[in-house]
Amino acid sequence: MALVDIVMPKMGESIMEATVLRWHKKPGDSVKMDETLLDIATDKVDSEVPSTAEGTLSEILCNENDVIAVGAVIARIQTTAGATTTTQTFTPPPPAAAPAPAHTEETIDIPYQPAGAKINSPSSGMRFYSPLVLNIAAQEGISMSELESIPGTGNEGRVTKKDILQYVSSGRKGASAPATVKREEVMVIPASKVETSPPSTYSGNVEIIEMDRMRKLIADHMVKSKHTSPHVTSFTEADVTNLVLWRDKVKKDFEKRENSKITFTPLFIEAIVKCIKKYPLINSSIDGNNIIVKKDINIGMATALPSGNLIVPVIKNADQLNLVGLSKQVNQMAESARNSKLKADDTQGGTFTFTNVGTFGSLMGTPIINQPQVAILAVGAIKKRPVVVETPHGDSIAIRHMMYLSMSYDHRIVDGSLGATFLTAVANELENFNPNRDY
């Protein structure tokens, strides 16, 4: 008989921990290879974790709602092959070489970090903080400046849940040093250990609805963005009559030929990509005093879920796709989002975000930047309006398909001139759409 370790898989480049949502098996149950063992949630998406061995589930090392670090053992499966041994079927990223920390007599339940993991000093400038860390900081009264001073053991010096709880414990309880966690221990922090504020009281006839997990993450992300970036929003409008008439003309043939519908979204993304190539600073992020201009153009498209929440799947290398490729990617991502089939990597790596507030009837909006990006563009509903049309033979009033565009941008690096110029360029691309083009 052999024991095989099941570990928390790495769900994406920047994801260092995940929450256990539900176990599908219990100790003593038989498990097949690739059969779903449990559901987990990151700050991006929910995912299923399949078994990497076949046998009997010997033990479960964490509970539902526990937050587990990537690479930590979460269960063990007893197989029939070979002598008794412990094997790890998933290899987490190799830790940086450093002397193992000294053992102390104090013990504390903390998320697992690979032995010898290096404690990184915070890099200059604004660091990324997960919603979980920001929640704990708010509950403990830790300011952003104080949070910046906490050494992080996560990827690129990020502060993990372990780091902030150890900081709180050390500062308020006088602990001299964090304890070492053995590889075989359960590496979790129960939610009960995080202090919560006393419940508020409300007068009048009210209904109290607790936010679901995704809504909490969205709320934290929006607040963080407003605290990070000084937002400026510019507006313009575009005559998209040619684009609307062209789509009406080709949509049936397009669906028959490509087995995929063509919506307005890929047409808008195509125009955005062309303008990003002209104004690459829009496709960037900030790291301290450095501007990181992204060579890859990865367009995030805000997508509404049946629950009313919002998620932003990313179309990678959108500049390398033609209109057919963009249409299929847009439809595939939207369908996966609505059916909760997105993978963690599907929501990462975005360099610019597009949102269609017109889907819900809005004429325009003031979108919030999707950090760490520096701009987000919104389009409103397309409406027929009488407008003045200028021609070489004089002006006339005509019924045209008009649409408002708005773009919020980070005023730290995108000035009004660049923001307005880029937005106008997108509007011009849409207005000058070739009604005789092929797809």
DRENDO-1510 file (C-alpha; in Angstrom, 1 decimal, always signed):
<recs>
REC; n; res; u; v; w
REC; 1; MET; +0.0; +0.0; +0.0 .
REC; 2; ALA; +1.2; +3.5; -0.6 .
REC; 3; LEU; +0.0; +7.0; +0.5 .
REC; 4; VAL; -0.1; +9.7; -2.1 .
REC; 5; ASP; -0.3; +13.4; -1.1 .
REC; 6; ILE; -2.9; +15.5; -2.8 .
REC; 7; VAL; -1.7; +19.2; -2.8 .
REC; 8; MET; -3.4; +22.5; -3.5 .
REC; 9; PRO; -2.6; +23.1; -7.2 .
REC; 10; LYS; -1.2; +26.3; -8.6 .
REC; 11; MET; -4.2; +27.9; -10.4 .
REC; 12; GLY; -2.3; +30.8; -11.9 .
REC; 13; GLU; +0.9; +32.8; -12.0 .
REC; 14; SER; -0.1; +35.3; -9.2 .
REC; 15; ILE; -2.4; +33.0; -7.2 .
REC; 16; MET; -0.8; +31.9; -4.0 .
REC; 17; GLU; -3.7; +30.5; -2.0 .
REC; 18; ALA; -7.3; +29.3; -2.5 .
REC; 19; THR; -10.4; +28.7; -0.3 .
REC; 20; VAL; -11.8; +25.2; +0.0 .
REC; 21; LEU; -15.5; +25.4; -0.9 .
REC; 22; ARG; -16.8; +21.9; -0.8 .
REC; 23; TRP; -15.4; +18.3; -0.5 .
REC; 24; HIS; -17.0; +15.8; -2.9 .
REC; 25; LYS; -15.5; +12.9; -1.1 .
REC; 26; LYS; -15.1; +11.8; +2.5 .
REC; 27; PRO; -12.5; +9.6; +4.2 .
REC; 28; GLY; -13.0; +6.0; +3.2 .
REC; 29; ASP; -14.5; +6.8; -0.2 .
REC; 30; SER; -13.0; +5.2; -3.3 .
REC; 31; VAL; -11.5; +7.7; -5.7 .
REC; 32; LYS; -10.7; +7.3; -9.4 .
REC; 33; MET; -7.9; +9.1; -11.3 .
REC; 34; ASP; -9.1; +12.6; -12.4 .
REC; 35; GLU; -12.3; +12.3; -10.4 .
REC; 36; THR; -13.3; +15.6; -8.8 .
REC; 37; LEU; -12.2; +15.7; -5.1 .
REC; 38; LEU; -13.2; +19.2; -4.1 .
REC; 39; ASP; -14.2; +22.6; -5.3 .
REC; 40; ILE; -11.9; +25.6; -4.5 .
REC; 41; ALA; -12.1; +29.3; -5.0 .
REC; 42; THR; -9.5; +31.9; -5.7 .
REC; 43; ASP; -9.9; +35.7; -5.9 .
REC; 44; LYS; -10.7; +35.1; -9.6 .
REC; 45; VAL; -12.7; +32.0; -10.3 .
REC; 46; ASP; -14.1; +28.8; -8.8 .
REC; 47; SER; -12.4; +25.6; -9.9 .
REC; 48; GLU; -12.6; +21.8; -9.4 .
REC; 49; VAL; -9.6; +19.9; -8.2 .
REC; 50; PRO; -9.3; +16.4; -9.7 .
REC; 51; SER; -7.6; +13.5; -8.0 .
REC; 52; THR; -4.1; +12.7; -9.2 .
REC; 53; ALA; -4.2; +9.1; -7.9 .
REC; 54; GLU; -6.6; +6.2; -7.7 .
REC; 55; GLY; -7.4; +4.4; -4.5 .
REC; 56; THR; -9.2; +5.2; -1.2 .
REC; 57; LEU; -9.3; +8.6; +0.4 .
REC; 58; SER; -7.3; +8.1; +3.6 .
REC; 59; GLU; -7.6; +11.5; +5.2 .
REC; 60; ILE; -8.7; +15.1; +4.7 .
REC; 61; LEU; -6.3; +17.7; +6.1 .
REC; 62; CYS; -8.4; +20.8; +5.8 .
REC; 63; ASN; -12.0; +21.9; +6.2 .
REC; 64; GLU; -14.5; +23.7; +4.0 .
REC; 65; ASN; -13.9; +27.5; +4.1 .
REC; 66; ASP; -10.2; +27.1; +5.1 .
REC; 67; VAL; -7.7; +29.2; +3.1 .
REC; 68; ILE; -4.9; +27.0; +1.9 .
REC; 69; ALA; -1.5; +28.0; +0.4 .
REC; 70; VAL; -0.5; +26.6; -3.0 .
REC; 71; GLY; +1.6; +23.5; -2.6 .
REC; 72; ALA; +0.1; +22.5; +0.8 .
REC; 73; VAL; -1.0; +18.9; +1.3 .
REC; 74; ILE; -4.8; +18.9; +1.6 .
REC; 75; ALA; -5.6; +15.1; +1.5 .
REC; 76; ARG; -4.0; +11.7; +1.2 .
REC; 77; ILE; -5.1; +8.8; -0.9 .
REC; 78; GLN; -4.1; +5.2; -0.2 .
REC; 79; THR; -3.2; +3.3; -3.3 .
REC; 80; THR; -2.5; -0.4; -3.9 .
REC; 81; ALA; +0.9; +0.1; -5.6 .
REC; 82; GLY; +4.2; -0.5; -4.0 .
REC; 83; ALA; +5.4; -0.3; -0.4 .
REC; 84; THR; +4.1; +2.4; +2.0 .
REC; 85; THR; +5.5; +5.7; +1.0 .
REC; 86; THR; +4.6; +9.3; +0.7 .
REC; 87; THR; +4.6; +10.9; -2.8 .
REC; 88; GLN; +3.8; +14.4; -3.9 .
REC; 89; THR; +2.1; +14.4; -7.2 .
REC; 90; PHE; +2.2; +18.2; -7.7 .
REC; 91; THR; +5.4; +20.2; -7.7 .
REC; 92; PRO; +4.9; +23.8; -6.5 .
REC; 93; PRO; +7.3; +26.5; -7.8 .
REC; 94; PRO; +10.8; +25.8; -6.4 .
REC; 95; PRO; +11.5; +28.0; -3.3 .
REC; 96; ALA; +14.5; +30.4; -3.2 .
REC; 97; ALA; +17.5; +28.9; -1.4 .
REC; 98; ALA; +17.7; +30.1; +2.2 .
REC; 99; PRO; +18.6; +28.6; +5.6 .
REC; 100; ALA; +15.7; +26.9; +7.3 .
REC; 101; PRO; +14.2; +29.1; +10.0 .
REC; 102; ALA; +15.0; +28.2; +13.6 .
REC; 103; HIS; +12.4; +26.2; +15.5 .
REC; 104; THR; +10.7; +27.7; +18.5 .
REC; 105; GLU; +8.5; +26.2; +21.2 .
REC; 106; GLU; +5.6; +28.4; +20.1 .
REC; 107; THR; +3.2; +27.0; +17.5 .
REC; 108; ILE; +0.7; +28.8; +15.4 .
REC; 109; ASP; -1.7; +27.6; +12.6 .
REC; 110; ILE; -0.5; +29.4; +9.5 .
REC; 111; PRO; -0.8; +28.8; +5.7 .
REC; 112; TYR; +2.0; +26.5; +4.5 .
REC; 113; GLN; +5.1; +28.0; +2.9 .
REC; 114; PRO; +7.7; +25.7; +1.3 .
REC; 115; ALA; +10.6; +25.0; +3.6 .
REC; 116; GLY; +13.4; +27.5; +3.2 .
REC; 117; ALA; +11.1; +30.1; +1.5 .
REC; 118; LYS; +12.7; +33.4; +1.3 .
REC; 119; ILE; +11.0; +36.4; +3.0 .
REC; 120; ASN; +11.1; +39.1; +0.3 .
REC; 121; SER; +11.3; +42.7; +1.1 .
REC; 122; PRO; +8.5; +44.8; -0.4 .
REC; 123; SER; +9.5; +46.3; -3.7 .
REC; 124; SER; +9.3; +50.0; -4.3 .
REC; 125; GLY; +6.0; +51.4; -5.1 .
REC; 126; MET; +2.4; +50.0; -4.7 .
REC; 127; ARG; +2.2; +46.3; -4.0 .
REC; 128; PHE; -0.7; +44.1; -4.8 .
REC; 129; TYR; -2.8; +43.0; -1.8 .
REC; 130; SER; -5.4; +40.3; -1.9 .
REC; 131; PRO; -8.9; +41.1; -0.8 .
REC; 132; LEU; -8.4; +38.7; +2.2 .
REC; 133; VAL; -5.3; +40.6; +3.4 .
REC; 134; LEU; -7.0; +44.0; +2.9 .
REC; 135; ASN; -10.0; +42.7; +5.0 .
REC; 136; ILE; -7.8; +41.6; +7.8 .
REC; 137; ALA; -5.9; +44.9; +7.7 .
REC; 138; ALA; -9.2; +46.9; +8.0 .
REC; 139; GLN; -10.4; +44.7; +10.8 .
REC; 140; GLU; -7.1; +45.2; +12.7 .
REC; 141; GLY; -6.9; +48.9; +12.0 .
REC; 142; ILE; -3.7; +48.6; +9.9 .
REC; 143; SER; -3.2; +51.6; +7.6 .
REC; 144; MET; -1.9; +51.3; +4.1 .
REC; 145; SER; +1.4; +52.8; +5.1 .
REC; 146; GLU; +1.8; +50.3; +7.9 .
REC; 147; LEU; +0.8; +47.5; +5.5 .
REC; 148; GLU; +3.5; +48.6; +3.1 .
REC; 149; SER; +6.1; +48.0; +5.9 .
REC; 150; ILE; +5.2; +44.4; +6.5 .
REC; 151; PRO; +7.7; +41.9; +4.9 .
REC; 152; GLY; +6.0; +39.6; +2.5 .
REC; 153; THR; +6.8; +35.9; +1.8 .
REC; 154; GLY; +4.5; +35.7; -1.2 .
REC; 155; ASN; +5.4; +36.0; -4.9 .
REC; 156; GLU; +7.3; +39.2; -5.6 .
REC; 157; GLY; +7.2; +40.1; -1.9 .
REC; 158; ARG; +3.5; +40.1; -1.6 .
REC; 159; VAL; +2.0; +40.0; +1.9 .
REC; 160; THR; +0.1; +36.7; +2.5 .
REC; 161; LYS; -2.5; +35.9; +5.1 .
REC; 162; LYS; +0.2; +34.2; +7.1 .
REC; 163; ASP; +2.4; +37.4; +7.1 .
REC; 164; ILE; -0.3; +39.8; +8.3 .
REC; 165; LEU; -1.6; +37.5; +11.0 .
REC; 166; GLN; +2.0; +36.9; +12.3 .
REC; 167; TYR; +2.5; +40.7; +12.2 .
REC; 168; VAL; -0.7; +41.2; +14.3 .
REC; 169; SER; +0.3; +38.5; +16.7 .
REC; 170; SER; +3.8; +39.8; +17.1 .
REC; 171; GLY; +2.8; +43.4; +17.5 .
REC; 172; ARG; -0.1; +42.8; +19.9 .
REC; 173; LYS; +0.9; +39.7; +21.7 .
REC; 174; GLY; +4.6; +40.2; +21.9 .
REC; 175; ALA; +5.6; +37.1; +20.0 .
REC; 176; SER; +9.3; +37.1; +19.4 .
REC; 177; ALA; +9.4; +35.0; +16.2 .
REC; 178; PRO; +7.0; +33.0; +14.0 .
REC; 179; ALA; +6.9; +29.3; +14.6 .
REC; 180; THR; +8.1; +26.8; +12.0 .
REC; 181; VAL; +5.3; +24.7; +10.4 .
REC; 182; LYS; +6.1; +21.1; +9.6 .
REC; 183; ARG; +5.3; +19.8; +6.1 .
REC; 184; GLU; +2.8; +17.3; +7.4 .
REC; 185; GLU; +0.7; +19.7; +9.5 .
REC; 186; VAL; -2.6; +21.1; +8.4 .
REC; 187; MET; -1.6; +24.5; +7.1 .
REC; 188; VAL; -4.7; +26.7; +7.6 .
REC; 189; ILE; -6.0; +29.5; +9.6 .
REC; 190; PRO; -9.6; +28.9; +10.6 .
REC; 191; ALA; -11.9; +31.8; +9.8 .
REC; 192; SER; -12.9; +31.9; +13.5 .
REC; 193; LYS; -9.5; +33.3; +14.3 .
REC; 194; VAL; -10.1; +36.5; +12.3 .
REC; 195; GLU; -11.8; +39.0; +14.6 .
REC; 196; THR; -15.0; +40.6; +13.2 .
REC; 197; SER; -16.6; +43.9; +14.0 .
REC; 198; PRO; -19.7; +43.8; +16.3 .
REC; 199; PRO; -23.0; +43.6; +14.3 .
REC; 200; SER; -24.6; +46.8; +13.4 .
REC; 201; THR; -28.2; +47.6; +14.2 .
REC; 202; TYR; -30.7; +49.1; +11.8 .
REC; 203; SER; -34.0; +50.9; +12.3 .
REC; 204; GLY; -37.1; +50.7; +10.2 .
REC; 205; ASN; -38.3; +47.9; +7.9 .
REC; 206; VAL; -35.1; +46.5; +6.3 .
REC; 207; GLU; -33.9; +43.3; +4.7 .
REC; 208; ILE; -30.3; +42.3; +5.4 .
REC; 209; ILE; -28.6; +40.5; +2.5 .
REC; 210; GLU; -25.1; +39.2; +3.2 .
REC; 211; MET; -22.7; +39.7; +0.3 .
REC; 212; ASP; -21.6; +36.5; -1.4 .
REC; 213; ARG; -17.9; +35.7; -1.8 .
REC; 214; MET; -17.6; +37.2; -5.3 .
REC; 215; ARG; -19.4; +40.4; -4.4 .
REC; 216; LYS; -17.0; +40.9; -1.5 .
REC; 217; LEU; -14.1; +40.4; -3.8 .
REC; 218; ILE; -15.5; +42.9; -6.3 .
REC; 219; ALA; -16.2; +45.4; -3.6 .
REC; 220; ASP; -12.6; +45.2; -2.3 .
REC; 221; HIS; -11.2; +45.4; -5.8 .
REC; 222; MET; -13.2; +48.5; -6.6 .
REC; 223; VAL; -12.3; +50.3; -3.4 .
REC; 224; LYS; -8.6; +49.4; -3.9 .
REC; 225; SER; -8.7; +50.8; -7.4 .
REC; 226; LYS; -10.1; +54.1; -6.3 .
REC; 227; HIS; -7.5; +54.3; -3.5 .
REC; 228; THR; -4.7; +53.5; -6.0 .
REC; 229; SER; -5.5; +55.5; -9.1 .
REC; 230; PRO; -6.6; +59.1; -9.5 .
REC; 231; HIS; -9.5; +58.6; -11.9 .
REC; 232; VAL; -10.3; +60.9; -14.8 .
REC; 233; THR; -13.0; +60.1; -17.3 .
REC; 234; SER; -13.3; +61.5; -20.8 .
REC; 235; PHE; -16.4; +61.2; -23.1 .
REC; 236; THR; -17.0; +61.3; -26.8 .
REC; 237; GLU; -19.6; +60.0; -29.2 .
REC; 238; ALA; -19.4; +58.1; -32.5 .
REC; 239; ASP; -21.6; +57.7; -35.5 .
REC; 240; VAL; -21.6; +53.9; -35.9 .
REC; 241; THR; -24.2; +53.7; -38.6 .
REC; 242; ASN; -21.9; +51.9; -41.1 .
REC; 243; LEU; -20.9; +49.4; -38.5 .
REC; 244; VAL; -24.5; +48.6; -37.5 .
REC; 245; LEU; -25.7; +48.2; -41.1 .
REC; 246; TRP; -22.7; +46.0; -42.0 .
REC; 247; ARG; -23.3; +43.7; -39.0 .
REC; 248; ASP; -27.0; +43.5; -39.9 .
REC; 249; LYS; -26.0; +42.5; -43.4 .
REC; 250; VAL; -23.5; +39.8; -42.6 .
REC; 251; LYS; -24.6; +38.3; -39.3 .
REC; 252; LYS; -26.7; +35.4; -40.8 .
REC; 253; ASP; -24.0; +34.4; -43.3 .
REC; 254; PHE; -21.3; +34.8; -40.6 .
REC; 255; GLU; -23.1; +32.4; -38.3 .
REC; 256; LYS; -23.7; +29.9; -41.0 .
REC; 257; ARG; -20.1; +30.0; -42.3 .
REC; 258; GLU; -18.3; +30.3; -38.9 .
REC; 259; ASN; -20.8; +28.5; -36.7 .
REC; 260; SER; -20.5; +31.5; -34.3 .
REC; 261; LYS; -22.5; +34.7; -33.9 .
REC; 262; ILE; -21.0; +38.0; -34.5 .
REC; 263; THR; -21.8; +40.6; -31.8 .
REC; 264; PHE; -20.7; +44.3; -31.5 .
REC; 265; THR; -18.1; +43.4; -28.9 .
REC; 266; PRO; -15.4; +41.9; -31.3 .
REC; 267; LEU; -15.9; +45.0; -33.6 .
REC; 268; PHE; -15.3; +47.3; -30.7 .
REC; 269; ILE; -12.2; +45.3; -29.5 .
REC; 270; GLU; -10.8; +45.4; -33.0 .
REC; 271; ALA; -10.9; +49.2; -33.0 .
REC; 272; ILE; -9.4; +49.4; -29.5 .
REC; 273; VAL; -6.5; +47.1; -30.5 .
REC; 274; LYS; -5.7; +49.3; -33.5 .
REC; 275; CYS; -5.6; +52.4; -31.4 .
REC; 276; ILE; -3.5; +50.8; -28.6 .
REC; 277; LYS; -0.8; +50.1; -31.3 .
REC; 278; LYS; -0.8; +53.9; -32.0 .
REC; 279; TYR; -0.8; +54.9; -28.4 .
REC; 280; PRO; +1.1; +52.1; -26.5 .
REC; 281; LEU; +1.2; +54.0; -23.2 .
REC; 282; ILE; -2.5; +53.2; -22.7 .
REC; 283; ASN; -1.4; +49.6; -22.5 .
REC; 284; SER; +0.7; +49.9; -19.4 .
REC; 285; SER; +0.9; +49.7; -15.6 .
REC; 286; ILE; +2.8; +51.4; -12.8 .
REC; 287; ASP; +5.5; +49.9; -10.5 .
REC; 288; GLY; +6.6; +52.6; -8.1 .
REC; 289; ASN; +8.2; +55.3; -10.3 .
REC; 290; ASN; +8.4; +53.0; -13.3 .
REC; 291; ILE; +6.0; +52.8; -16.2 .
REC; 292; ILE; +5.7; +49.2; -17.5 .
REC; 293; VAL; +4.6; +49.3; -21.1 .
REC; 294; LYS; +3.1; +46.0; -22.1 .
REC; 295; LYS; +4.0; +44.6; -25.5 .
REC; 296; ASP; +1.3; +42.0; -25.3 .
REC; 297; ILE; -2.2; +43.4; -25.9 .
REC; 298; ASN; -4.6; +41.3; -23.7 .
REC; 299; ILE; -8.1; +42.8; -23.7 .
REC; 300; GLY; -10.3; +42.1; -20.7 .
REC; 301; MET; -14.0; +42.2; -21.4 .
REC; 302; ALA; -16.3; +42.8; -18.5 .
REC; 303; THR; -19.0; +40.1; -18.5 .
REC; 304; ALA; -22.2; +40.0; -16.4 .
REC; 305; LEU; -23.0; +36.7; -14.6 .
REC; 306; PRO; -26.5; +35.3; -14.0 .
REC; 307; SER; -26.0; +36.1; -10.3 .
REC; 308; GLY; -25.6; +39.8; -11.1 .
REC; 309; ASN; -21.9; +39.8; -10.3 .
REC; 310; LEU; -19.2; +40.8; -12.8 .
REC; 311; ILE; -16.2; +38.9; -14.1 .
REC; 312; VAL; -13.5; +40.0; -16.6 .
REC; 313; PRO; -12.2; +37.2; -18.8 .
REC; 314; VAL; -9.2; +38.1; -20.9 .
REC; 315; ILE; -8.6; +37.7; -24.6 .
REC; 316; LYS; -4.9; +37.1; -24.8 .
REC; 317; ASN; -2.9; +38.5; -27.8 .
REC; 318; ALA; -6.0; +40.2; -29.2 .
REC; 319; ASP; -3.8; +42.0; -31.8 .
REC; 320; GLN; -2.9; +38.6; -33.4 .
REC; 321; LEU; -6.5; +37.6; -34.0 .
REC; 322; ASN; -8.6; +38.6; -37.0 .
REC; 323; LEU; -12.3; +39.5; -36.6 .
REC; 324; VAL; -13.4; +35.8; -36.9 .
REC; 325; GLY; -10.9; +34.8; -34.2 .
REC; 326; LEU; -12.0; +37.7; -31.9 .
REC; 327; SER; -15.7; +36.7; -32.4 .
REC; 328; LYS; -15.0; +33.1; -31.4 .
REC; 329; GLN; -12.9; +34.1; -28.4 .
REC; 330; VAL; -15.5; +36.6; -27.2 .
REC; 331; ASN; -18.3; +34.0; -27.5 .
REC; 332; GLN; -16.3; +31.3; -25.9 .
REC; 333; MET; -15.2; +33.4; -22.9 .
REC; 334; ALA; -18.8; +34.8; -22.4 .
REC; 335; GLU; -20.2; +31.3; -22.5 .
REC; 336; SER; -17.6; +29.9; -20.1 .
REC; 337; ALA; -18.2; +32.8; -17.7 .
REC; 338; ARG; -22.0; +32.3; -17.7 .
REC; 339; ASN; -21.6; +28.5; -17.0 .
REC; 340; SER; -18.8; +29.0; -14.4 .
REC; 341; LYS; -16.3; +27.2; -16.6 .
REC; 342; LEU; -13.6; +29.8; -16.7 .
REC; 343; LYS; -10.1; +28.7; -15.6 .
REC; 344; ALA; -8.0; +30.9; -13.4 .
REC; 345; ASP; -5.7; +31.8; -16.3 .
REC; 346; ASP; -8.7; +33.1; -18.3 .
REC; 347; THR; -9.0; +36.1; -16.0 .
REC; 348; GLN; -5.4; +37.0; -15.6 .
REC; 349; GLY; -2.9; +39.0; -17.6 .
REC; 350; GLY; -5.2; +41.7; -18.9 .
REC; 351; THR; -3.6; +44.9; -20.1 .
REC; 352; PHE; -6.7; +47.0; -21.0 .
REC; 353; THR; -10.4; +46.5; -20.2 .
REC; 354; PHE; -13.5; +47.0; -22.3 .
REC; 355; THR; -17.0; +47.1; -20.9 .
REC; 356; ASN; -20.3; +47.5; -22.7 .
REC; 357; VAL; -22.7; +49.4; -20.3 .
REC; 358; GLY; -25.1; +49.8; -23.2 .
REC; 359; THR; -26.1; +46.1; -22.9 .
REC; 360; PHE; -28.2; +47.2; -19.9 .
REC; 361; GLY; -29.6; +50.3; -21.6 .
REC; 362; SER; -27.2; +52.9; -20.2 .
REC; 363; LEU; -26.1; +55.7; -22.6 .
REC; 364; MET; -22.8; +56.1; -20.9 .
REC; 365; GLY; -20.8; +55.3; -17.7 .
REC; 366; THR; -17.8; +56.1; -15.6 .
REC; 367; PRO; -16.1; +52.8; -15.3 .
REC; 368; ILE; -13.5; +52.0; -12.5 .
REC; 369; ILE; -10.0; +51.0; -13.6 .
REC; 370; ASN; -9.2; +47.3; -13.4 .
REC; 371; GLN; -6.0; +47.3; -11.5 .
REC; 372; PRO; -3.1; +47.2; -12.2 .
REC; 373; GLN; -4.1; +48.5; -15.6 .
REC; 374; VAL; -4.3; +52.3; -16.3 .
REC; 375; ALA; -7.4; +52.6; -18.4 .
REC; 376; ILE; -10.8; +51.1; -19.1 .
REC; 377; LEU; -13.2; +52.0; -22.0 .
REC; 378; ALA; -17.0; +51.8; -21.8 .
REC; 379; VAL; -19.5; +52.0; -24.7 .
REC; 380; GLY; -23.1; +52.9; -24.2 .
REC; 381; ALA; -26.3; +51.9; -26.0 .
REC; 382; ILE; -26.6; +52.5; -29.7 .
REC; 383; LYS; -29.5; +54.8; -30.3 .
REC; 384; LYS; -31.0; +56.3; -33.5 .
REC; 385; ARG; -30.9; +60.1; -33.3 .
REC; 386; PRO; -31.3; +63.0; -35.7 .
REC; 387; VAL; -27.8; +64.6; -36.2 .
REC; 388; VAL; -26.2; +67.1; -38.5 .
REC; 389; VAL; -24.3; +65.4; -41.3 .
REC; 390; GLU; -21.7; +67.5; -43.0 .
REC; 391; THR; -21.1; +66.9; -46.7 .
REC; 392; PRO; -19.2; +68.7; -49.4 .
REC; 393; HIS; -22.5; +69.8; -50.7 .
REC; 394; GLY; -23.7; +71.2; -47.4 .
REC; 395; ASP; -25.1; +70.2; -44.1 .
REC; 396; SER; -28.2; +68.0; -43.6 .
REC; 397; ILE; -30.1; +66.4; -40.8 .
REC; 398; ALA; -30.2; +62.6; -40.9 .
REC; 399; ILE; -31.2; +59.7; -38.7 .
REC; 400; ARG; -28.0; +58.0; -37.6 .
REC; 401; HIS; -27.0; +55.3; -35.2 .
REC; 402; MET; -25.1; +57.1; -32.4 .
REC; 403; MET; -23.2; +55.8; -29.4 .
REC; 404; TYR; -21.4; +57.5; -26.5 .
REC; 405; LEU; -17.9; +56.2; -25.4 .
REC; 406; SER; -16.2; +57.0; -22.1 .
REC; 407; MET; -12.8; +56.1; -20.8 .
REC; 408; SER; -11.5; +56.3; -17.2 .
REC; 409; TYR; -7.7; +56.5; -16.9 .
REC; 410; ASP; -5.0; +56.8; -14.3 .
REC; 411; HIS; -4.0; +60.4; -14.2 .
REC; 412; ARG; -0.6; +59.5; -12.7 .
REC; 413; ILE; +0.6; +58.6; -16.2 .
REC; 414; VAL; -2.2; +59.3; -18.6 .
REC; 415; ASP; -2.8; +63.0; -19.0 .
REC; 416; GLY; -6.0; +64.4; -20.4 .
REC; 417; SER; -4.4; +65.0; -23.8 .
REC; 418; LEU; -3.5; +61.3; -24.2 .
REC; 419; GLY; -6.7; +60.0; -22.7 .
REC; 420; ALA; -8.9; +62.2; -24.9 .
REC; 421; THR; -6.7; +61.6; -28.0 .
REC; 422; PHE; -6.9; +57.8; -27.6 .
REC; 423; LEU; -10.7; +57.9; -27.0 .
REC; 424; THR; -11.2; +60.1; -30.1 .
REC; 425; ALA; -9.1; +57.7; -32.1 .
REC; 426; VAL; -11.3; +54.8; -31.1 .
REC; 427; ALA; -14.4; +56.8; -32.1 .
REC; 428; ASN; -12.9; +57.6; -35.4 .
REC; 429; GLU; -12.1; +53.9; -36.1 .
REC; 430; LEU; -15.7; +53.1; -35.5 .
REC; 431; GLU; -17.1; +56.0; -37.6 .
REC; 432; ASN; -14.8; +55.1; -40.5 .
REC; 433; PHE; -15.8; +51.5; -40.5 .
REC; 434; ASN; -15.7; +50.1; -44.0 .
REC; 435; PRO; -19.2; +48.9; -44.9 .
REC; 436; ASN; -17.9; +46.9; -47.9 .
REC; 437; ARG; -15.3; +44.9; -45.9 .
REC; 438; ASP; -15.2; +41.1; -45.6 .
REC; 439; TYR; -14.9; +39.5; -42.2 .
</recs>
